[in-house]
Amino acid sequence: MNAPRRQETSYPPEPWDLKGLGYVSLWLVPTRVLPTLPPGVRPVSVLGKSLVATGFVDYQPGGLLPYHEFLAAPLVRHGAIPGLSITDIWVDSAASKAGGRELWGIPKELARFEMTHEPAFHGVARVDGEVVAEARVARRRAGLRLPFPLPGTIWQALDAALARTPLRAAGKVHLARGNWRVGGPLAWLRPYRPFVTIAAVDFGLRFGPRRR
């Protein structure tokens, strides 16, 4: 029998019910520039281009864990099942980092964040003083409340296997204008620009449990 892994940082069991504000942009980039994906998944590609989502998220009190997050995730598929695979992600919570890695195989690292939401969003994520991502997002006044929780799937490598984790999100979304600056490990995105940005306010997210 294998001995249980020693947990240096405690974290809540799945699923995680979170709430907050998020700012997401979609990019169309050459498939060849994507980071390495988990074995068993393939990027969704059309004419040599793939879709990538980037986002700043402010998970707020009232959810399971309050913390800040930035991520980049290409659109992928496993067989006929589409989803996202998170290739780059930073948080400012040790519990979120440990839980993300051990529960779902999400490669979370720690960063320092600055976020302001009004009159427009400005977010910065820094690692060792270097800016890895910065975004300014101005949302339009009109918004649309999602009529039902939208489902999704996250595909990650975990313990030499492919982990499939469902998520469900609900809230109010606004079309927005976004300007981005990326660097460091995100240099693969630097030559490109997002083509659409949304702001999600008062959203709720259930992450997990992972499919066994």
Residue pairs with C-beta under 8 A, 6 or more apart in sequence:
5 102
7 98
7 102
8 98
9 94
9 95
9 97
9 98
10 95
10 98
11 65
11 95
11 96
11 98
11 99
11 102
11 103
12 64
12 65
12 95
12 99
14 99
14 103
14 104
14 207
14 208
14 209
14 210
15 206
15 207
15 208
15 209
16 63
16 64
16 65
16 99
16 205
16 206
16 207
16 208
17 63
17 64
17 204
17 205
17 206
18 59
18 63
18 64
18 65
18 204
18 205
18 206
18 207
19 59
19 60
19 62
19 63
19 202
19 203
19 204
19 205
20 57
20 58
20 59
20 60
20 63
20 66
20 203
21 57
21 58
21 60
21 117
21 121
21 199
21 200
21 201
21 202
21 203
22 55
22 56
22 57
22 58
22 199
22 200
22 203
23 55
23 56
23 57
23 121
23 123
23 135
23 137
23 176
23 178
23 197
23 198
23 199
23 200
24 53
24 54
24 55
24 197
24 198
24 200
25 53
25 54
25 55
25 135
25 178
25 180
25 194
25 196
25 197
25 198
26 51
26 52
26 53
26 194
26 195
26 196
26 197
27 51
27 52
27 53
27 54
27 189
27 192
27 193
27 194
27 195
28 49
28 50
28 51
28 52
28 192
28 195
29 49
29 50
29 52
29 188
29 189
29 192
30 48
30 49
30 50
31 43
31 45
31 48
31 49
31 50
32 48
33 188
34 43
34 50
34 52
34 74
34 87
34 188
35 74
35 87
35 88
35 188
36 87
37 43
37 74
37 76
37 85
37 87
38 85
38 105
38 155
38 156
38 157
38 162
39 157
39 162
40 78
40 155
40 162
41 76
41 77
41 78
41 83
41 85
41 155
41 162
42 76
42 77
42 78
43 50
43 74
43 75
43 76
44 50
44 51
44 75
44 76
44 77
44 82
50 74
50 75
51 74
51 75
52 72
52 73
52 74
52 75
52 189
53 71
53 72
53 73
53 74
53 75
53 84
54 70
54 71
54 72
54 73
54 133
54 135
54 180
54 182
54 189
54 194
55 69
55 70
55 71
56 68
56 69
56 70
56 115
56 121
56 123
56 125
56 133
56 135
57 68
57 69
57 70
57 71
58 68
58 115
58 117
59 65
59 66
59 67
59 68
59 69
60 66
63 204
63 205
65 93
65 95
65 96
66 93
67 91
67 92
67 93
67 95
67 96
68 91
68 92
68 93
68 113
68 115
68 125
69 89
69 90
69 91
69 96
70 89
70 90
70 111
70 113
70 123
70 125
70 132
70 133
71 86
71 88
71 89
71 90
72 86
72 87
72 88
72 89
72 186
72 189
73 84
73 85
73 86
73 87
73 154
74 84
74 85
74 87
75 82
75 83
75 84
76 82
76 83
76 84
76 85
76 155
77 83
78 155
78 162
78 164
81 153
81 164
82 153
83 152
83 153
83 154
83 155
83 164
84 152
84 153
84 154
84 155
85 154
85 155
85 156
86 106
86 107
86 154
86 156
87 107
88 107
88 185
88 186
89 100
89 106
89 107
89 108
89 109
90 108
90 109
90 110
90 111
90 125
90 127
90 132
90 133
91 97
91 100
91 108
91 109
91 110
91 111
92 110
92 111
92 112
92 113
94 110
96 108
97 108
97 109
97 110
100 106
100 107
100 108
101 107
101 108
103 208
103 210
104 154
104 156
104 158
104 163
104 165
104 207
104 208
104 210
105 156
105 157
105 158
105 159
105 163
106 154
106 156
107 156
109 127
110 127
111 125
111 126
111 127
111 132
112 125
112 126
112 127
113 123
113 124
113 125
113 126
114 122
114 123
114 124
115 121
115 122
115 123
115 124
116 122
116 123
120 136
120 137
120 138
120 139
121 135
121 136
121 137
121 138
121 139
121 199
122 134
122 135
122 136
123 133
123 134
123 135
123 137
124 131
124 133
124 134
125 131
125 132
125 133
125 134
126 132
127 184
130 183
130 184
131 181
131 183
131 184
132 182
132 183
132 184
132 185
132 186
133 180
133 181
133 182
133 183
133 186
134 180
134 181
134 182
135 178
135 179
135 180
135 181
136 178
136 179
137 176
137 177
137 178
137 179
137 197
137 199
138 176
138 177
139 174
139 175
139 176
139 199
139 201
140 174
140 175
140 176
141 174
142 174
142 175
143 172
143 173
143 174
143 201
144 172
144 173
144 174
145 171
145 172
145 173
146 169
146 170
146 171
146 172
146 173
148 170
149 168
149 169
149 170
149 204
149 206
150 168
150 169
150 170
151 166
151 167
151 168
152 166
152 167
152 168
152 169
153 164
153 165
153 166
153 167
154 164
154 165
154 166
154 167
154 207
155 162
155 163
155 164
156 162
156 163
156 165
157 163
158 210
163 210
163 211
164 210
164 211
165 207
165 208
165 209
165 210
165 211
166 208
166 211
167 205
167 206
167 207
167 208
168 205
168 206
169 200
169 203
169 204
169 205
169 206
170 203
170 204
171 200
171 201
171 202
171 203
171 204
172 200
172 201
172 202
172 203
173 198
173 199
173 200
173 201
173 203
174 198
174 199
174 200
174 201
175 196
175 197
175 198
176 197
176 198
176 199
177 197
178 194
178 197
180 193
180 194
182 189
182 190
183 190
